[in-house]
Amino acid sequence: ALFQVYIIQVSVGSHQWTVKHRYSDFHDLHEKLVSEKKIDKNLLPPKKIIGKNSKSLVEKRQKELEVYLQTLLSKFPVTAPKVLSHFLHFHLYVS
């Protein structure tokens, strides 16, 4: 089965880069943050199955995931949780 990879723009301060993840990666990240950091369970856009490969839905989902990540980052202005900074490849881009 084909799976969709989302290419998400991340910006932190003056740094900008992209990360590529499947929805399931976001879901795993979210589960960890919900349990460890009490992040709102409803923050992650739901996994929709119907018509999941239509181009407009993919673009919409990509935007939603981008917003999701920016929201997470704004919740941790000083230090992002390890699981989040790893997900966002901070170690490669932000020193």
Secondary structure, 3 states (H helix, E strand, C coil): CCCCEEEEEEEECCEEEEEEEEHHHHHHHHHHHHHHHCCCHHHCCCCCCCCCCCHHHHHHHHHHHHHHHHHHHHHCCCCCCHHHHHHCCHHHHCC
